[in-house]
Structures are given as structure tokens and as C-alpha cells.
Amino acid sequence: MAEHAFIPATPTEYIQHHLHFWNSAEGFWSFHLDTFWVALFVGFAFLALFGMVARRATSGVPGRLQNMVEMIIDMVDAQVKGAFHGKSRVVGPLALTVFMWIFMMNAMDFLPVDLLPKVAQWFAMTFFDANPHHVYLRVVPTADINQTLAMSISILSFTVVLGIRAKGLGGFIKELFTAPFHAHSPVMVAVLLPVNFFMQIVEYVSKTLSLAARLMGNMFAGELIFMLIALIPWWAQWLGGAPWAIFHILIVLLQAYIFMMLTIVYCGLAVEDH
């Protein structure tokens, strides 16, 4: 069994260790196991929480938990009704899932920076005789571009499906080659076909990248600041950590809200005629 936990020699080594993912293998095609398992855990926690509240819901005076869940659902429902004017039973639940899942993944940033990594090191040393220097764990899935990019690709793929269902495959393809620039002359229509198609592809790619990069960038910055705060003496951490944690609550909520709103807006644009 390993004799002691890994203690970084320098602040640089400390930050590098905390920014290293728990990889399934080395190389480009490695899988970030920490991102996967933490995201899966908080996703099931969200389903379990809302499922429990739904089963115990009462028509009388609601408890605090039921009242909070109802407020969240009403907020999401109001945003969907205001921004999405198509017919779909999926957009509402999708928006709620996106908001709560991202919020709970973001909220993992409020745990002490060293808590879960130290637990992972102890577990690996105790049961697998592993070298703690090679035990890594990042606990904020939304600070991983792979997670946020996968979510944004899923959202944009869903908008394509919505567009095809609302306009038909022919109408969707027609719009793909005739918007945003329109023309009445057959010659100009033919000339503008590749231009319109290029503009549509640029729009889809920019939406996907901006949706992913915005969330990842904000959460990565917050994660890094908490690491820097952890490097200062413990008696000074409260002076810097507490105000930043309070401010970070707004960031956590705001990023989840922005991702949800853009999801609703993109779904609304998909079913409307340009």
C-alpha cells in the first residue's frame, strides 16, 4: 500500500494535478471518466429529486421542497411559452432538464477543491495500492469542453429534427438553400444556393461552438479561481473564498439559465419560417 498521499511540491504542480482529467487511456481518443460519472450522478440525482417530489405532491399547502420545484417548473414553463410558438411536448421537459442538469453540474464547483480528489486518492491507495500522484479527479463536468460540446451538438441536432417535423424534409432542405438570401429570378436563385448553404452551415457551427464555449469558459474560470484561493493560507481563504463563492452562485445560475434560454430560442427558430 502507498505510504502517504500525494502532496504537490509547487503551486504550479498543484494546479496542473487538479486540471488533469481521469482518463480512460492516453492519447486523443481517451475518455474523461470523471466528467462522465459526475455528470451521470448529478443527472440521476435531479431525476430522483423531481420524481420524489412528483410522487409526494399534494394539492394542499405545499412543503418547501415542493414549492421550490413548482417555482422552477413555472419559471421554465413561462420561458417556453414566451419564446417557443411551435407545437412540441418535448421542448418544455428538455428546457427543464437542461436548466437543472447544468445547474447541478455547475454547483459541484462549490465543494471544497481538495475534498473529492483526496477521497479518490485515499480510495485508490487503500484498495488498489495506486500511486496517488497518478490519481486524478475533476468534479465540475461543465468545465470540460467535451461535456459542453456534446450537449450543444445534441441541442442543435434536436433543432434539426424539430425543423424537419415542422416543415417537412423538403421544406427544411429548401430553407437550407434559400435562406437567408432570397431571389425571384431563377438565375439568382441558382447563384445564391451555395451562398445560402454556406451561411446556414456557418450559423449551425457558430451556434454549436458558442453554446459550448460560453458555458465551459465561465465554469473553467471559476474552477481555476477556487484552486488559486486554495493555495493561500487557510486563515485568508475565508476573506477571498466567501465573497467569490457568493458571486459564483450568480454565475452558476446565470450560465444554466442562458443555456436553457438559448435552447428554447433555437427550438423556436427551427419551427418558424425565415
N, C-alpha and C positions, 0 to 999 in steps of 0.2 A: 504494500500500500504506500502511496505517496506520503511523505512525511509532513508536508506543510502546503498551505495554499499558495497560489501564485501571487507574488507581490511585485508590481511594476517598479522598475528602478528609476524611471524618469516620468514626468508628466506626459511627454510625447508617447512613451511606451504604453502608459495607462490609457490614453485616448485611442491609440491605434488598436489596442486589445479590445476596447469597448465598441469600436466601429467595425470589428471583424465579424462576419456572419458565421453561423453554424452551418457549414457547407456539407452537402452530401458527398461531394468529391471535389477534386481540384480541377481548375480549368473553367472555360467559358460556360460549359453546359452543366455546371454544378447547380444543385437545388438548395435554396435557403430554407433549411428545416425550421429554424426559429421563426421566421416570418410565417411559414405555413401553419405551424402548430399553434402559435399565439393567435393568429387571425382566426383559425378554426375554433379555438377555445372560446374567444370572446363572441364569435358568431353564434355558437350554441348557447352561450350564456344569455345573449339577447333573446333567442328563441324561447329558452326556458323561462326567463323572467316574464316576457309578454304572454306566453302561453299560460303560466300560472295565474297571472292577473286576469286573463280572459276567462279561465275556468272558475275563478273565485269572484268574478264581478257581480255586484249587487245593484239593484235598481234604487236602493235606498241611499242613505248618505255614504258616499264612497270614503274609503280609507285614504291615507296619504299616498300610498303607492299606486292605488287605482286612480286617484286624482291626477298624479303626475303623468301616468301613462295616457290617460284620457286627454290631458293638455297637449302632450306630444302628438298624439294622433290627430287632434283637432287642428293643431298648427300645420302639420303636413297636409291634411285634407284641404285646408284653406289655400295653401300654396298651389296645390294641384288644380283646384277649381279655378284659381286665378290665372294660371299660366298654361294649362293644357285644356284645349277645347275639342279634342277628339273623343272617340269612344273606345275605351280600353279599361278593363278591370285590373290590369297588371300595373299600370303606372303608379297608382296610389300605394299599393304594397311595396313596389320597387323603391319608391321615394322614401318610404318609412324605413325600409331595410338599409338603404344606402346611408341615411342620416344616422341611425342608431349604430350600425356596424362601424362606420368611420369614427363616430364619437367615442365608442368604446375602445377601438384600437388606438385612437389618439390619447385617450385617458390613461393608457398604460405608461405614458410619459411621467405621470405623477408619482409612480412608485419610486422609492429610493434607487438611485442609479446602480448601486452595487448589490442590491438585495437579491434579485433573481440570478444574476451572474454568479454570485457567491454560492447560492444554493446549488446551481448547476455544477460548479467546481467541486463542492463537497460531495454531491451525489456521484459524480464521475470518479472521484478519488476513492470513495468508500466502497462502491460496488463494482467498479471496473478497473481500479488501480491505474487510472489515467493520469497523465501529466497535466496539471491544472493550467500550465502555460498554453496548452492547445485546446482548452475548453472555452468555447465562445457562446455568447447568447445575447442577441439584441431583442429587446422586448417591445419595440414600437414598430409594428408591421408597416404603418403608413410612412415611415422614414426610409422604406425600401422602394426604389423606383420600380422594381419588378411587381410589387403588390399594387401600387397605384396605377401603373401602366396596364396591368391585367384588368383592373376594374374599369378604367376608361375605355379600353378596347371592347369590353363586354357591353358597356353602356352604348357606345356608338354602333356596335353590331345590332343591339336591340332596336335602336332608332331606324336602322335599315329595314329590319323586319316590320316595324310599325309602318314605315313608309310604303312598303310593298303591299301590306294588308289594306292600307287606306286608299292607295291609288292604283293598285294592280301592278303586276310586273311590267306591263307595257307602259303604264303611266309613269312609273318610277324611272324606267330607263329613258323615257322621253325627257323627263325633267333633268336627268343626269346630263343630257347632251344639249338641252335648250335653255338652261338657266345657268348663270344669272343674266346673260345677254340674249335678247330676243330679236328676231328679224322677220319681216313679212316676205321678203324676196327669197325664193328658193336657193338662189346662188349664195346669198348672205347666210342663210341657214346652214348650208353646207360648209361655208368658210368658218363659221363660228362653232361648229360641232367640236373640233379638237380643243378650241379655246375654252369652251364651257366645261368640257370633260376635265381638262386640266385644273380649272378653277374649283370644280367640285371636289376633286381629289385633294387639292391643297386645303380646302376647307375641312374635309374629314380628318386629314392628318394633323392640321393645326389644332382642331378641337381635341383630338385624342392626346396630343403631346401637352397642350396647355392644361388640360384637366388633370393629367397625371403629375406634371412637373410642379404645378402650384401647390398641391397637397403635399407632395414629397418634400419640396423645398422648405416649406414652413415647418413641417414636423422634424426634418433633419436639423434645421437651425435650432429649434427648441431643444432637441435631444443633445446637441453639442453644447449648448449653453449650460444645461444641467450638469454635464460632465466637467465643464470648466469650474462651475461652482463647487463641485465635489472635491476639487483639488486644493481649495483654500482651507485654512484651519476650521475645525468644527464649530468653534465659537463664533466665527464670522459667517458661516454658511447661512445662518438664520437671517442675517442682515441682507444678503444678496438673494438667497433662495426663496424666502417667503414672498417678497414683492414680485419676483419673476413668476413664481407659481400662480399667484393671483392673476397676473396679466396673462399667463399662459392658458388659464381657464377660458378666457375670451377667445384666444387663438384656436383652441381645441373645438369649441362650439362653432366658431365662425367658419372654420375650414369644413366641418361636417355640413353646415348649413349651405355654404357656397356650392359644394359638390352636389348636394341634393337639389338645389335650385337649378343649377346648370343641367342636371339630369332631366328635370321636368321641362325646362325650356327646350332642350334638344329634342325631347319626345314630342313637344308641341310643334316645333318647326318641321319635324318629319312628317306629320299628318296634314299640314297646311299646304295649300298651293302657293308656289312662289309667284 
